[in-house]
């Protein structure tokens, strides 16, 4: 969905003066939404592809947010730079397709953004959780058919307080996780994105066009 980044940003429960890591920032849409919605929060975006990172920097500058959004070119197959963490929140939309089952786009930029490459899903979640402070939260959007795989990885990492928000009728889920000793899973009612006529519902419009946070 083209609106994934907006929905992800709306689901992050960020407050003023908090720091957010946008892991896999692309052209920076998540950071732009967060920094616009919440004054004085700061965002660090990590992006593998230099061409996308350059666009993220330019987008932040054009929107007057260059002082609160920083973009770092980095491959998360390697440890994150020591000088950027820890964070209050991590927001991420990892590549949706495992390399073994993907039919990559002929566009190499799109293929690298949508298919796991140097970092698979387990590695991606390990980096995300490792960047957070003790009370931090991880928020991600992903394909609903990989939900149980995501939860298994998070349980292994000690992130067992999990809240799930389906997105209907899209085959996507939003998930928020915190550190916890025992599994506590909450499955919330879905956010319905479209009316029967194909337009957005009033709830979706409030998020996508009105900049409202997503109740989670």
Residue pairs with C-beta under 8 A, 6 or more apart in sequence:
1 7
1 167
1 170
1 172
3 193
3 208
4 93
4 141
4 172
5 26
5 29
5 30
5 33
5 93
6 29
6 33
6 207
6 208
7 141
7 167
7 174
7 191
7 207
7 208
7 214
8 30
8 91
8 92
8 93
8 139
8 140
8 141
8 174
9 29
9 30
9 31
9 33
9 34
9 37
9 91
10 33
10 37
10 207
10 212
10 213
10 214
11 91
11 139
11 141
11 165
11 174
11 176
11 213
11 214
11 216
12 20
12 34
12 89
12 91
12 137
12 139
13 89
13 137
13 139
13 176
13 213
13 216
14 20
14 34
14 38
14 41
14 88
14 89
15 38
15 41
16 38
16 39
16 40
16 41
17 40
17 41
18 38
18 41
18 42
18 88
18 89
19 41
19 42
19 43
19 44
19 87
19 88
19 89
20 31
20 34
20 41
20 42
20 43
20 44
20 87
20 88
20 89
20 90
20 91
21 43
21 44
21 45
21 46
21 84
21 85
21 87
21 89
21 90
21 91
21 128
21 131
21 132
22 28
22 30
22 31
22 34
22 43
22 44
22 45
22 46
22 90
22 91
22 92
23 46
23 76
23 90
23 91
23 92
23 94
23 124
23 127
23 128
23 131
24 46
24 47
24 48
24 76
24 92
24 93
24 94
24 95
24 113
24 124
25 31
25 45
25 46
25 47
25 52
25 53
25 56
25 71
26 47
26 52
26 56
26 113
27 52
27 55
27 56
27 59
28 45
28 55
28 56
28 57
28 59
28 60
28 69
28 71
29 59
30 43
30 45
30 91
30 93
31 43
31 45
31 56
31 60
31 65
31 69
32 59
32 60
32 63
32 65
32 69
33 211
34 41
34 43
34 91
35 41
35 42
35 43
35 60
35 65
35 68
35 69
36 63
36 65
36 211
37 211
37 213
40 68
41 68
42 68
42 69
42 70
43 68
43 69
43 70
44 69
44 70
44 71
44 72
44 84
44 87
45 53
45 56
45 69
45 70
45 71
45 72
46 71
46 72
46 74
46 76
46 80
47 53
47 56
47 71
47 72
47 73
47 74
48 73
48 74
48 75
48 76
48 112
48 117
48 118
49 73
49 109
49 112
49 113
50 73
51 109
52 109
52 113
53 71
53 72
53 73
56 69
56 71
57 66
57 71
60 66
60 68
60 69
60 71
72 81
72 84
74 80
74 81
75 118
75 119
76 118
76 119
76 123
76 124
76 127
77 118
77 119
77 123
80 127
80 130
80 131
84 131
85 131
85 132
86 131
86 132
86 133
86 136
87 131
87 132
87 133
87 136
88 132
88 133
88 135
88 136
88 137
89 132
89 136
89 137
89 138
89 139
90 128
90 129
90 131
90 132
90 136
90 137
90 138
90 139
91 139
91 140
92 124
92 128
92 138
92 139
92 140
93 140
93 141
93 142
94 116
94 121
94 124
94 125
94 140
94 142
95 112
95 113
95 114
95 115
95 116
95 117
95 124
96 114
96 142
96 143
96 146
97 104
97 114
97 115
97 116
98 115
98 116
98 120
98 121
99 115
99 116
99 117
99 120
102 114
102 115
102 116
104 111
104 114
104 115
105 111
105 114
116 124
119 127
121 146
121 149
121 150
121 153
122 153
125 138
125 140
125 150
125 153
125 154
125 157
126 153
126 157
128 138
128 140
129 138
129 154
129 157
129 158
129 159
129 177
132 138
134 179
135 178
136 178
136 179
137 176
137 177
137 178
138 154
138 159
138 175
138 176
138 177
138 178
139 174
139 175
139 176
139 177
140 150
140 174
140 175
141 167
141 172
141 173
141 174
141 175
142 150
142 172
142 173
142 175
143 171
143 172
143 173
144 166
144 171
144 172
144 173
145 171
147 164
147 173
147 175
150 175
151 162
151 175
151 185
154 160
154 162
154 177
155 183
158 179
158 180
159 177
159 178
159 179
159 180
160 177
160 179
160 180
160 181
160 182
160 183
160 184
161 177
161 178
161 179
161 180
161 184
162 175
162 176
162 177
162 183
162 184
162 185
162 186
163 175
163 176
163 177
163 185
163 186
163 188
163 216
164 173
164 174
164 175
164 185
164 186
164 187
164 188
165 173
165 174
165 175
165 176
165 188
165 190
165 191
165 214
165 216
166 172
166 173
166 174
166 187
166 188
166 190
166 191
167 173
167 174
167 190
167 191
167 193
168 190
168 191
168 192
168 193
169 192
169 193
169 194
170 193
174 191
174 214
174 216
176 216
188 216
191 203
191 204
191 214
192 201
192 203
192 204
193 200
193 201
193 204
194 200
194 201
194 204
195 201
200 208
206 212
207 213
207 214
